[in-house]
Amino acid sequence: MHYDRLFLPIKIRNLELKNRIIMPAIHLMYNMDGYANARFNEFYWRRAEGGAGLIFTGGCRFDEYGGSPGVMSLETDDFIPGYREFTDGMHKRGAKVGVQLYHAGAYAHSIANDGREALAPSAILSKFTKEMPREMTREEMRVIISKWAAAAKRAQSAGFDIVEIIASAGYLISQFLSPKTNQRTDEYGGSWENRTRFPLEVIAAVREAVGDDFPISVRIAGNDLVPGSNTNTEAVMFAKLLEKAGVDMINVTGGWHESVVPQLTGELPRGGFTYLTSAVKDAVNIPVAASNRINDPLTAEMTLALGKSDLISLGRPLIADPDWPKKAQNGESEIIRHCVACNQGCLAKTFFAEPVECLVNGFAGHEYMLKMYRAKEPKAILVLGAGVAGCEFAVQATLCGHNVTVWEKSDHIGGQLYLAAASHAKREFLTLASYYTSAFKKLGIELLLNKNAGLYEIKTAGFDVIVTATGNTPKSITLPGKSSIPVYSYSDILSGKAVAGRDVVIVGGAAVGCETADYLAYEAAMSPEELYFILSQRSEEPEKVLEMVDKTRRNIAIVDIAKIGTGFEQGTAWPLLKELNRFGVKQYSYAKILELTERTVEIEAVEPKTREQKAKERESGIVEPEKLLHLSLPCDTIVIAAGSVPNNELYNALKSDIHEIYNIGDSFEVGKISDAVSQAIELARKL
């Protein structure tokens, strides 16, 4: 397919871009001292090589109160030479490069700023940091504005082509714009005109610093998605003011970090926030970029075709595959390694001050150290198993020059990806299986499906190297009592081999158990098609529809001896747990199954404490003793989600007779997709 609009040039003031693809600023945590370094440079240089028209770095700190260490800085002239070398490298590789000048305001953590209180429009407790900021004085505001402008001038000297001012995500300018966080009584608070005064003064100072010919972008929240704060209506009003103030581009994203509306995970459909962008686009005459969950060329092209935006922001998609632009332009979109919207290696890492990585791209953030070379002596390699580990190894080993054959006993590749993708919010995981299918064809990797070979055939097949990647097997557990209630594994349910009834008890509340509960709840809830039909036909009142959409026909309970919701990457569990609560899925942590009857599961569980009880305990410092409850859970289906064990039987049977054999992925040790990808890359490099 041709994506003609996506690859049209466009001008931002005097800056001409070769296409409509931009990479927005993303916190990477690669610059602990603020200076450019090999890790930072190589990461962005690789994206420049991939064909993006404009790449924004940052956020970039310019003030000691501005945000966390670990991000790039332009606080002083000392930073200019390193970033000049960096921008020269970007230009050499064919990309324009901008920098986002960033001030977190109340979102700055004191622990990361030598104990300093954060500065904010008003002294209102931050829901993001759980800390109280200090209200800025007018003098402090003047100083910050002057530092913003000075940093813009340094960016110009360092060779950046454009500067961006962040006015989104709940950071300082967002805080000034919002009546929720700006309760000042001077000329910077109260009315809309007053709340926009500080942002417009920042823009005026930056424009004066960089001159009339240098482009300025502003990244705004299309809707704060915070009750009592600004909506898309105010976003449009602000965009008009920005255009009038001389801003050259507006980059529209979703809400604030503290919003409880998912903005990056798979709960948000592809292009789900382009409606926010389109309202801004219709109101101004300067270029507007769309952001959030646009991970494939078709969605990007459609967004441009419908006039929803002029440019497309690809953040995490370019972490997952830096060659996304080139592949789309060359008609090879089928071999794009899509972002799967998991947020496990990117956003979750930065919230805990860890460097960004990627679940599906083991090279992301490691470009400066992970170098692949052609093998001096190509080997004939047999891979047993076409899950993630086996497929990734086959691709990387082939790129290194080896001759790879893959045998898979089932009728498809991807392994556990199909189980991971069963949950509605994780359907993007199937794109990784599609990528491997296309990559195998392009690279000429021989794949034999439905190949359940015996030991003798494997040993005598004439390969130099054997790699086993045979995955895992669900754990089974013994339940007390005798009952005719059917018992299934999570694999049976998620693969569609079994259909659960209405009263389901899931044994195991880690990630897989929670995702199985989510799958079962959605399966028995109103479908998107039903919802669209009812709303479009106005067959029910809106209040009735809202009531219906929060219901599932299943009565689901999760039981675990530990805390429910463990096993997720930090910061990624909340959208799923929110959905479980919305559907009324009962959760019994620290519970013990006492007995099964013909229609119930008898348990002993710790009584959950209410929010009010927990708040009272925090205030008083007195923790009330836990209460045990004896509960009888109605049940017609039991699902075991107690984890998995390595399926390493084949490796153990072969290892004594094969000279060179390796075991990777879950068959070596049950882990995450990122573990399988990393192991595969390391083994390919080793060979």
LOTI-189183 format. One record per residue (C-alpha): x, y, z; residue number from 1. Coordinates in pm, whole numbers, padded with zeros to 5 digits, always signed. Layout:
residues N
[[X,Y,Z],NUM]
...
***
This chain:
residues 687
[[+00000,+00000,+00000],1]
[[+00116,+00354,-00073],2]
[[+00111,+00612,+00205],3]
[[+00135,+00922,-00012],4]
[[+00030,+01180,+00246],5]
[[+00262,+01043,+00514],6]
[[+00564,+01111,+00297],7]
[[+00478,+01456,+00167],8]
[[+00720,+01731,+00276],9]
[[+00594,+02005,+00503],10]
[[+00724,+02338,+00631],11]
[[+00721,+02455,+00991],12]
[[+00800,+02825,+00953],13]
[[+01130,+02802,+00759],14]
[[+01205,+02442,+00859],15]
[[+01130,+02193,+00582],16]
[[+01065,+01831,+00680],17]
[[+01098,+01548,+00430],18]
[[+00787,+01371,+00562],19]
[[+00507,+01401,+00816],20]
[[+00661,+01166,+01075],21]
[[+00791,+01318,+01396],22]
[[+00918,+01153,+01711],23]
[[+00797,+01336,+02020],24]
[[+01013,+01394,+02326],25]
[[+01026,+01093,+02557],26]
[[+01199,+01068,+02893],27]
[[+01470,+00807,+02839],28]
[[+01674,+00833,+03161],29]
[[+01996,+00804,+02960],30]
[[+02152,+01134,+03077],31]
[[+02208,+01104,+03450],32]
[[+02439,+01407,+03448],33]
[[+02244,+01595,+03181],34]
[[+02518,+01569,+02918],35]
[[+02504,+01399,+02579],36]
[[+02662,+01054,+02585],37]
[[+02705,+00747,+02368],38]
[[+02383,+00580,+02482],39]
[[+02174,+00890,+02414],40]
[[+02345,+00966,+02083],41]
[[+02330,+00616,+01939],42]
[[+01963,+00574,+02036],43]
[[+01857,+00887,+01848],44]
[[+02104,+00847,+01561],45]
[[+01950,+00505,+01496],46]
[[+01603,+00664,+01475],47]
[[+01739,+00929,+01238],48]
[[+01872,+00652,+01013],49]
[[+01523,+00499,+01013],50]
[[+01375,+00789,+00819],51]
[[+01174,+01009,+01059],52]
[[+01146,+01368,+00937],53]
[[+01178,+01539,+01275],54]
[[+01291,+01399,+01609],55]
[[+01239,+01581,+01938],56]
[[+01469,+01499,+02228],57]
[[+01388,+01565,+02591],58]
[[+01237,+01662,+02815],59]
[[+01532,+01892,+02865],60]
[[+01594,+02041,+03206],61]
[[+01695,+02407,+03230],62]
[[+01622,+02491,+03593],63]
[[+01723,+02335,+03925],64]
[[+01355,+02304,+04019],65]
[[+01249,+02180,+03679],66]
[[+01242,+01805,+03708],67]
[[+01427,+01488,+03777],68]
[[+01793,+01418,+03706],69]
[[+01838,+01156,+03436],70]
[[+01711,+01383,+03160],71]
[[+01918,+01598,+02927],72]
[[+02002,+01952,+03033],73]
[[+02075,+02292,+02884],74]
[[+02111,+02473,+03216],75]
[[+02448,+02620,+03123],76]
[[+02671,+02672,+02819],77]
[[+02878,+02371,+02929],78]
[[+02618,+02143,+02773],79]
[[+02633,+02300,+02427],80]
[[+02942,+02126,+02275],81]
[[+02816,+01773,+02344],82]
[[+02475,+01844,+02199],83]
[[+02631,+02017,+01898],84]
[[+02812,+01692,+01821],85]
[[+02482,+01510,+01869],86]
[[+02282,+01737,+01636],87]
[[+02556,+01720,+01373],88]
[[+02513,+01343,+01383],89]
[[+02137,+01374,+01342],90]
[[+02172,+01603,+01041],91]
[[+02432,+01374,+00887],92]
[[+02177,+01092,+00909],93]
[[+01906,+01293,+00736],94]
[[+01679,+01403,+01021],95]
[[+01584,+01740,+01160],96]
[[+01608,+01757,+01536],97]
[[+01432,+01956,+01805],98]
[[+01449,+01973,+02183],99]
[[+01163,+01995,+02430],100]
[[+01231,+02243,+02710],101]
[[+01074,+02093,+03018],102]
[[+00965,+02217,+03358],103]
[[+00771,+01977,+03578],104]
[[+00640,+02229,+03829],105]
[[+00451,+02043,+04102],106]
[[+00537,+01714,+03932],107]
[[+00903,+01744,+04039],108]
[[+00994,+01500,+04318],109]
[[+01184,+01653,+04609],110]
[[+01386,+01334,+04657],111]
[[+01528,+01378,+04307],112]
[[+01599,+01749,+04358],113]
[[+01820,+01748,+04667],114]
[[+01519,+01790,+04894],115]
[[+01396,+02110,+04729],116]
[[+01021,+02169,+04734],117]
[[+00867,+02177,+04390],118]
[[+00750,+02513,+04255],119]
[[+00393,+02547,+04132],120]
[[+00128,+02811,+04060],121]
[[-00039,+02729,+04393],122]
[[+00042,+02524,+04702],123]
[[-00189,+02234,+04618],124]
[[-00097,+01874,+04695],125]
[[+00025,+01697,+04380],126]
[[-00162,+01375,+04312],127]
[[+00136,+01263,+04105],128]
[[+00417,+01309,+04359],129]
[[+00198,+01302,+04673],130]
[[+00395,+01608,+04787],131]
[[+00302,+01968,+04859],132]
[[+00471,+02219,+04626],133]
[[+00551,+02578,+04714],134]
[[+00359,+02862,+04548],135]
[[+00587,+03051,+04311],136]
[[+00658,+03415,+04373],137]
[[+00647,+03659,+04085],138]
[[+01025,+03686,+04101],139]
[[+01060,+03308,+04072],140]
[[+00827,+03313,+03775],141]
[[+01039,+03584,+03612],142]
[[+01356,+03380,+03672],143]
[[+01206,+03062,+03527],144]
[[+01085,+03247,+03217],145]
[[+01431,+03394,+03164],146]
[[+01591,+03050,+03208],147]
[[+01344,+02901,+02958],148]
[[+01446,+03162,+02705],149]
[[+01818,+03116,+02776],150]
[[+01784,+02740,+02724],151]
[[+01612,+02801,+02390],152]
[[+01905,+03018,+02283],153]
[[+02148,+02744,+02389],154]
[[+01946,+02491,+02190],155]
[[+01989,+02713,+01887],156]
[[+02364,+02731,+01949],157]
[[+02378,+02354,+01991],158]
[[+02239,+02303,+01641],159]
[[+01880,+02211,+01716],160]
[[+01639,+02304,+01436],161]
[[+01335,+02377,+01653],162]
[[+01246,+02413,+02021],163]
[[+00934,+02281,+02187],164]
[[+00770,+02415,+02501],165]
[[+00587,+02152,+02701],166]
[[+00238,+02257,+02804],167]
[[+00096,+01908,+02852],168]
[[+00095,+01601,+03078],169]
[[+00025,+01803,+03393],170]
[[+00361,+01984,+03401],171]
[[+00414,+02349,+03498],172]
[[+00231,+02525,+03215],173]
[[-00059,+02279,+03242],174]
[[-00075,+02365,+03610],175]
[[-00102,+02737,+03532],176]
[[-00376,+02674,+03276],177]
[[-00589,+02455,+03503],178]
[[-00836,+02598,+03757],179]
[[-00774,+02284,+03959],180]
[[-00408,+02361,+04025],181]
[[-00400,+02737,+03974],182]
[[-00585,+02911,+04255],183]
[[-00379,+03228,+04259],184]
[[-00553,+03555,+04335],185]
[[-00313,+03779,+04142],186]
[[-00303,+03851,+03769],187]
[[-00178,+03494,+03701],188]
[[-00483,+03316,+03840],189]
[[-00861,+03318,+03830],190]
[[-00991,+03404,+03483],191]
[[-00891,+03223,+03164],192]
[[-00701,+03532,+03053],193]
[[-00503,+03533,+03376],194]
[[-00433,+03159,+03370],195]
[[-00287,+03186,+03019],196]
[[-00067,+03482,+03111],197]
[[+00236,+03282,+03231],198]
[[+00236,+03041,+02930],199]
[[+00216,+03332,+02687],200]
[[+00498,+03515,+02866],201]
[[+00713,+03201,+02831],202]
[[+00643,+03190,+02457],203]
[[+00715,+03561,+02415],204]
[[+01049,+03528,+02596],205]
[[+01150,+03223,+02393],206]
[[+01057,+03397,+02068],207]
[[+01266,+03699,+02162],208]
[[+01559,+03473,+02246],209]
[[+01559,+03267,+01923],210]
[[+01449,+03538,+01677],211]
[[+01176,+03553,+01417],212]
[[+01308,+03283,+01181],213]
[[+01350,+03000,+01430],214]
[[+01050,+02764,+01470],215]
[[+00875,+02705,+01802],216]
[[+00646,+02414,+01882],217]
[[+00418,+02369,+02183],218]
[[+00298,+02031,+02306],219]
[[-00046,+02064,+02462],220]
[[-00295,+01838,+02635],221]
[[-00594,+01783,+02410],222]
[[-00796,+01718,+02724],223]
[[-00650,+01710,+03075],224]
[[-00871,+01406,+03149],225]
[[-00878,+01519,+03511],226]
[[-01213,+01605,+03675],227]
[[-01246,+01979,+03727],228]
[[-00962,+02062,+03489],229]
[[-00950,+02175,+03126],230]
[[-01120,+01989,+02843],231]
[[-01083,+01988,+02466],232]
[[-01277,+02315,+02459],233]
[[-01003,+02494,+02651],234]
[[-00736,+02313,+02446],235]
[[-00880,+02467,+02130],236]
[[-00895,+02810,+02294],237]
[[-00532,+02777,+02402],238]
[[-00427,+02665,+02054],239]
[[-00576,+02981,+01904],240]
[[-00378,+03191,+02153],241]
[[-00061,+03000,+02065],242]
[[-00104,+03070,+01695],243]
[[-00165,+03436,+01766],244]
[[+00149,+03443,+01985],245]
[[+00366,+03324,+01695],246]
[[+00393,+02952,+01768],247]
[[+00468,+02753,+01451],248]
[[+00345,+02404,+01540],249]
[[+00116,+02242,+01797],250]
[[+00166,+01883,+01906],251]
[[-00149,+01744,+02069],252]
[[-00131,+01461,+02319],253]
[[-00372,+01315,+02575],254]
[[-00412,+01410,+02940],255]
[[-00210,+01440,+03257],256]
[[+00004,+01176,+03425],257]
[[-00242,+01161,+03713],258]
[[-00538,+01091,+03486],259]
[[-00717,+00759,+03540],260]
[[-00799,+00738,+03168],261]
[[-00546,+00514,+02987],262]
[[-00349,+00713,+02729],263]
[[-00074,+00480,+02606],264]
[[-00178,+00125,+02688],265]
[[-00384,-00110,+02473],266]
[[-00710,-00005,+02637],267]
[[-00690,+00301,+02410],268]
[[-00765,+00196,+02051],269]
[[-00535,+00294,+01767],270]
[[-00568,+00664,+01699],271]
[[-00804,+00695,+01994],272]
[[-00715,+01057,+02069],273]
[[-00715,+01191,+01714],274]
[[-01057,+01341,+01785],275]
[[-00878,+01578,+02024],276]
[[-00628,+01674,+01756],277]
[[-00890,+01726,+01489],278]
[[-01068,+01990,+01697],279]
[[-00739,+02181,+01732],280]
[[-00655,+02132,+01366],281]
[[-00992,+02279,+01263],282]
[[-00930,+02588,+01476],283]
[[-00581,+02696,+01364],284]
[[-00381,+02742,+01044],285]
[[-00040,+02622,+01166],286]
[[+00073,+02256,+01146],287]
[[-00079,+02026,+01408],288]
[[+00055,+01684,+01508],289]
[[-00151,+01390,+01637],290]
[[-00021,+01162,+01910],291]
[[-00099,+00854,+02118],292]
[[-00145,+00497,+01994],293]
[[-00078,+00557,+01627],294]
[[+00145,+00259,+01568],295]
[[+00076,+00154,+01209],296]
[[+00105,+00337,+00875],297]
[[-00260,+00286,+00781],298]
[[-00387,+00464,+01093],299]
[[-00134,+00740,+01032],300]
[[-00232,+00782,+00666],301]
[[-00602,+00779,+00752],302]
[[-00550,+01047,+01016],303]
[[-00387,+01270,+00755],304]
[[-00640,+01181,+00486],305]
[[-00930,+01286,+00707],306]
[[-00765,+01615,+00789],307]
[[-00735,+01536,+01158],308]
[[-00372,+01650,+01167],309]
[[-00081,+01759,+00950],310]
[[+00184,+01545,+01117],311]
[[+00200,+01215,+01306],312]
[[+00384,+01168,+01634],313]
[[+00542,+00825,+01666],314]
[[+00698,+00788,+02008],315]
[[+00695,+00432,+02128],316]
[[+00647,+00295,+01774],317]
[[+00994,+00430,+01689],318]
[[+01138,+00278,+02006],319]
[[+00997,-00056,+01892],320]
[[+01115,-00015,+01532],321]
[[+01340,+00276,+01431],322]
[[+01296,+00172,+01065],323]
[[+00917,+00218,+01078],324]
[[+00929,+00517,+00835],325]
[[+01158,+00351,+00580],326]
[[+00961,+00028,+00585],327]
[[+00632,+00212,+00533],328]
[[+00777,+00421,+00250],329]
[[+00931,+00117,+00080],330]
[[+00609,-00083,+00086],331]
[[+00731,-00316,+00360],332]
[[+00487,-00226,+00636],333]
[[+00429,-00597,+00701],334]
[[+00778,-00621,+00854],335]
[[+00732,-00330,+01092],336]
[[+00792,-00443,+01447],337]
[[+00490,-00273,+01605],338]
[[+00473,-00122,+01949],339]
[[+00239,-00353,+02143],340]
[[+00125,-00079,+02387],341]
[[+00251,-00265,+02692],342]
[[+00449,+00027,+02844],343]
[[+00662,-00226,+03030],344]
[[+01001,-00121,+02899],345]
[[+00933,+00249,+02842],346]
[[+00693,+00447,+03061],347]
[[+00707,+00206,+03356],348]
[[+01085,+00227,+03362],349]
[[+01105,+00605,+03364],350]
[[+00853,+00640,+03645],351]
[[+01102,+00451,+03857],352]
[[+01412,+00631,+03725],353]
[[+01527,+00337,+03514],354]
[[+01654,+00364,+03152],355]
[[+01405,+00301,+02874],356]
[[+01409,-00037,+02700],357]
[[+01151,-00213,+02482],358]
[[+00961,-00538,+02520],359]
[[+00979,-00622,+02149],360]
[[+01308,-00455,+02053],361]
[[+01604,-00580,+02253],362]
[[+01834,-00325,+02090],363]
[[+01641,-00019,+02213],364]
[[+01859,+00176,+02453],365]
[[+02147,-00064,+02393],366]
[[+02247,+00050,+02044],367]
[[+02575,+00186,+02181],368]
[[+02684,-00159,+02301],369]
[[+02485,-00425,+02111],370]
[[+02659,-00463,+01776],371]
[[+02572,-00751,+01543],372]
[[+02833,-00893,+01305],373]
[[+02829,-01136,+01015],374]
[[+02950,-01479,+01116],375]
[[+03293,-01576,+00984],376]
[[+03180,-01938,+00957],377]
[[+02805,-01968,+00888],378]
[[+02640,-02260,+01063],379]
[[+02337,-02474,+00990],380]
[[+02106,-02420,+01286],381]
[[+01786,-02600,+01383],382]
[[+01546,-02416,+01613],383]
[[+01288,-02629,+01790],384]
[[+00991,-02410,+01877],385]
[[+00854,-02096,+01712],386]
[[+00755,-01890,+02012],387]
[[+00907,-01547,+02069],388]
[[+01249,-01681,+02172],389]
[[+01275,-01920,+01878],390]
[[+01150,-01668,+01623],391]
[[+01367,-01383,+01748],392]
[[+01674,-01603,+01747],393]
[[+01596,-01726,+01396],394]
[[+01571,-01368,+01267],395]
[[+01886,-01243,+01440],396]
[[+02094,-01550,+01355],397]
[[+01991,-01526,+00989],398]
[[+02089,-01159,+00983],399]
[[+02428,-01271,+01115],400]
[[+02467,-01500,+00814],401]
[[+02368,-01840,+00955],402]
[[+02134,-02084,+00779],403]
[[+01837,-02133,+01009],404]
[[+01555,-02387,+01000],405]
[[+01264,-02375,+01245],406]
[[+01045,-02671,+01340],407]
[[+00720,-02596,+01520],408]
[[+00485,-02868,+01640],409]
[[+00169,-02652,+01619],410]
[[+00011,-02500,+01310],411]
[[+00128,-02141,+01379],412]
[[+00418,-01939,+01511],413]
[[+00407,-01705,+01809],414]
[[+00362,-01947,+02098],415]
[[+00240,-01769,+02411],416]
[[+00166,-01450,+02216],417]
[[-00178,-01584,+02136],418]
[[-00256,-01626,+02503],419]
[[-00112,-01286,+02588],420]
[[-00324,-01127,+02314],421]
[[-00651,-01283,+02430],422]
[[-00720,-00994,+02667],423]
[[-00884,-00706,+02478],424]
[[-00616,-00459,+02585],425]
[[-00332,-00677,+02461],426]
[[-00444,-00759,+02111],427]
[[-00147,-00567,+01975],428]
[[+00073,-00858,+02088],429]
[[-00046,-01046,+01780],430]
[[+00139,-00795,+01563],431]
[[+00464,-00944,+01688],432]
[[+00360,-01286,+01556],433]
[[+00267,-01124,+01226],434]
[[+00606,-00954,+01215],435]
[[+00788,-01285,+01261],436]
[[+00579,-01448,+00988],437]
[[+00670,-01172,+00743],438]
[[+01034,-01157,+00853],439]
[[+01072,-01531,+00798],440]
[[+00947,-01492,+00440],441]
[[+01167,-01192,+00367],442]
[[+01480,-01354,+00512],443]
[[+01414,-01697,+00362],444]
[[+01403,-01878,+00696],445]
[[+01276,-02232,+00646],446]
[[+00974,-02295,+00868],447]
[[+00807,-02632,+00909],448]
[[+00477,-02623,+01098],449]
[[+00301,-02926,+01249],450]
[[+00649,-03077,+01283],451]
[[+00664,-03285,+01600],452]
[[+00997,-03454,+01541],453]
[[+01134,-03743,+01742],454]
[[+01475,-03753,+01905],455]
[[+01634,-03968,+01637],456]
[[+01519,-03738,+01355],457]
[[+01657,-03434,+01536],458]
[[+01991,-03597,+01611],459]
[[+02043,-03723,+01258],460]
[[+01916,-03418,+01068],461]
[[+02269,-03291,+01009],462]
[[+02258,-02952,+01180],463]
[[+02564,-02792,+01338],464]
[[+02367,-02631,+01620],465]
[[+02040,-02714,+01794],466]
[[+01843,-02445,+01980],467]
[[+01548,-02554,+02191],468]
[[+01282,-02290,+02255],469]
[[+00991,-02510,+02355],470]
[[+00814,-02271,+02590],471]
[[+00635,-02349,+02914],472]
[[+00359,-02560,+03059],473]
[[+00085,-02428,+03292],474]
[[+00125,-02539,+03653],475]
[[-00136,-02774,+03791],476]
[[-00238,-02775,+04156],477]
[[-00441,-03010,+04374],478]
[[-00758,-02864,+04519],479]
[[-00911,-02991,+04846],480]
[[-01235,-03186,+04844],481]
[[-01425,-03376,+04579],482]
[[-01637,-03199,+04323],483]
[[-01762,-03234,+03967],484]
[[-01697,-02865,+03893],485]
[[-01486,-02857,+03572],486]
[[-01128,-02734,+03621],487]
[[-00939,-02567,+03337],488]
[[-00601,-02402,+03300],489]
[[-00573,-02037,+03199],490]
[[-00432,-02167,+02871],491]
[[-00751,-02365,+02804],492]
[[-00961,-02052,+02854],493]
[[-00746,-01797,+02672],494]
[[-00688,-02028,+02375],495]
[[-01060,-02093,+02335],496]
[[-01031,-02466,+02406],497]
[[-01283,-02433,+02687],498]
[[-01576,-02203,+02759],499]
[[-01635,-02095,+03117],500]
[[-01976,-02074,+03277],501]
[[-02129,-01781,+03465],502]
[[-01982,-01838,+03812],503]
[[-01606,-01854,+03776],504]
[[-01339,-01887,+04043],505]
[[-00985,-01814,+03927],506]
[[-00712,-01964,+04144],507]
[[-00411,-01735,+04112],508]
[[-00415,-01356,+04111],509]
[[-00083,-01262,+03953],510]
[[-00067,-01111,+03604],511]
[[-00204,-01414,+03420],512]
[[-00490,-01462,+03664],513]
[[-00593,-01096,+03639],514]
[[-00573,-01101,+03260],515]
[[-00781,-01418,+03249],516]
[[-01043,-01250,+03466],517]
[[-01039,-00949,+03232],518]
[[-01083,-01177,+02931],519]
[[-01376,-01359,+03089],520]
[[-01545,-01038,+03202],521]
[[-01521,-00880,+02856],522]
[[-01637,-01198,+02687],523]
[[-01961,-01176,+02884],524]
[[-02007,-00799,+02857],525]
[[-02159,-00576,+02591],526]
[[-01947,-00590,+02277],527]
[[-01818,-00274,+02104],528]
[[-02045,-00356,+01810],529]
[[-02351,-00381,+02035],530]
[[-02257,-00056,+02205],531]
[[-02215,+00127,+01875],532]
[[-02549,-00005,+01746],533]
[[-02740,+00104,+02056],534]
[[-02581,+00449,+02063],535]
[[-02610,+00515,+01690],536]
[[-02973,+00400,+01682],537]
[[-03059,+00584,+02006],538]
[[-03242,+00270,+02115],539]
[[-03163,+00330,+02481],540]
[[-03115,+00638,+02697],541]
[[-02748,+00733,+02755],542]
[[-02778,+00666,+03129],543]
[[-02904,+00315,+03058],544]
[[-02617,+00250,+02816],545]
[[-02360,+00363,+03072],546]
[[-02517,+00126,+03322],547]
[[-02508,-00162,+03073],548]
[[-02147,-00104,+02963],549]
[[-02021,-00154,+03318],550]
[[-02181,-00495,+03358],551]
[[-02072,-00848,+03274],552]
[[-02292,-01157,+03275],553]
[[-02026,-01346,+03467],554]
[[-01976,-01356,+03842],555]
[[-01596,-01378,+03870],556]
[[-01382,-01418,+04179],557]
[[-01001,-01428,+04201],558]
[[-00845,-01616,+04491],559]
[[-00476,-01607,+04583],560]
[[-00262,-01688,+04886],561]
[[-00066,-01366,+04814],562]
[[-00164,-01014,+04713],563]
[[-00366,-00995,+04391],564]
[[-00209,-00787,+04114],565]
[[+00154,-00888,+04159],566]
[[+00378,-00991,+03870],567]
[[+00315,-00684,+03656],568]
[[+00586,-00442,+03554],569]
[[+00573,-00149,+03796],570]
[[+00309,+00105,+03704],571]
[[+00138,-00103,+03435],572]
[[-00125,-00294,+03634],573]
[[-00362,-00008,+03714],574]
[[-00565,+00002,+03388],575]
[[-00640,-00370,+03416],576]
[[-00721,-00359,+03788],577]
[[-00945,-00061,+03719],578]
[[-01139,-00269,+03464],579]
[[-01172,-00560,+03706],580]
[[-01322,-00324,+03962],581]
[[-01553,-00174,+03700],582]
[[-01689,-00518,+03621],583]
[[-01725,-00609,+03987],584]
[[-01467,-00889,+03980],585]
[[-01425,-01002,+04340],586]
[[-01067,-01024,+04464],587]
[[-00959,-01224,+04767],588]
[[-00595,-01175,+04857],589]
[[-00423,-01382,+05126],590]
[[-00694,-01644,+05091],591]
[[-00698,-02019,+05144],592]
[[-00923,-02267,+04963],593]
[[-01081,-02490,+05227],594]
[[-01300,-02719,+05020],595]
[[-01485,-02767,+04694],596]
[[-01849,-02866,+04697],597]
[[-02070,-02946,+04400],598]
[[-02160,-02580,+04352],599]
[[-01923,-02372,+04560],600]
[[-01562,-02302,+04650],601]
[[-01525,-02255,+05025],602]
[[-01248,-02012,+05120],603]
[[-01099,-01833,+05415],604]
[[-00986,-01482,+05328],605]
[[-00864,-01163,+05486],606]
[[-01139,-00901,+05492],607]
[[-01031,-00612,+05267],608]
[[-01004,-00277,+05441],609]
[[-01191,+00021,+05301],610]
[[-01018,+00339,+05187],611]
[[-01157,+00514,+05493],612]
[[-01009,+00250,+05724],613]
[[-00669,+00275,+05553],614]
[[-00674,+00656,+05573],615]
[[-00762,+00641,+05942],616]
[[-00473,+00400,+06004],617]
[[-00230,+00631,+05824],618]
[[-00345,+00929,+06025],619]
[[-00343,+00755,+06362],620]
[[-00049,+00522,+06306],621]
[[-00258,+00244,+06459],622]
[[-00308,-00059,+06234],623]
[[-00619,-00259,+06312],624]
[[-00576,-00639,+06317],625]
[[-00690,-00827,+06009],626]
[[-01021,-01009,+06017],627]
[[-01071,-01351,+05859],628]
[[-01387,-01429,+05669],629]
[[-01531,-01767,+05573],630]
[[-01688,-01730,+05231],631]
[[-01883,-01961,+05005],632]
[[-01820,-01864,+04642],633]
[[-02076,-01986,+04387],634]
[[-01890,-02174,+04115],635]
[[-01954,-02368,+03798],636]
[[-01603,-02325,+03652],637]
[[-01260,-02326,+03813],638]
[[-00964,-02177,+03627],639]
[[-00610,-02246,+03747],640]
[[-00376,-01952,+03686],641]
[[-00093,-02045,+03919],642]
[[+00191,-01977,+03677],643]
[[+00399,-02197,+03448],644]
[[+00703,-02421,+03451],645]
[[+00971,-02459,+03182],646]
[[+00897,-02720,+02916],647]
[[+01258,-02843,+02902],648]
[[+01207,-03214,+02847],649]
[[+01330,-03205,+02488],650]
[[+01644,-03013,+02582],651]
[[+01723,-03255,+02864],652]
[[+01672,-03552,+02633],653]
[[+01908,-03408,+02368],654]
[[+02183,-03232,+02559],655]
[[+02401,-03537,+02625],656]
[[+02408,-03637,+02255],657]
[[+02433,-03301,+02078],658]
[[+02772,-03130,+02062],659]
[[+02637,-02775,+02043],660]
[[+02292,-02720,+02191],661]
[[+02132,-02422,+02362],662]
[[+01808,-02369,+02552],663]
[[+01639,-02026,+02550],664]
[[+01314,-01855,+02641],665]
[[+01059,-02006,+02877],666]
[[+01200,-02355,+02828],667]
[[+01515,-02224,+02998],668]
[[+01341,-02009,+03260],669]
[[+00985,-01876,+03261],670]
[[+01002,-01501,+03213],671]
[[+00874,-01208,+03013],672]
[[+00872,-01154,+02638],673]
[[+01157,-00907,+02682],674]
[[+01364,-01181,+02847],675]
[[+01306,-01414,+02551],676]
[[+01401,-01140,+02303],677]
[[+01719,-01051,+02492],678]
[[+01829,-01413,+02527],679]
[[+01774,-01469,+02155],680]
[[+01983,-01167,+02060],681]
[[+02264,-01264,+02295],682]
[[+02279,-01619,+02160],683]
[[+02281,-01496,+01799],684]
[[+02570,-01262,+01883],685]
[[+02755,-01544,+02058],686]
[[+02737,-01776,+01759],687]
***
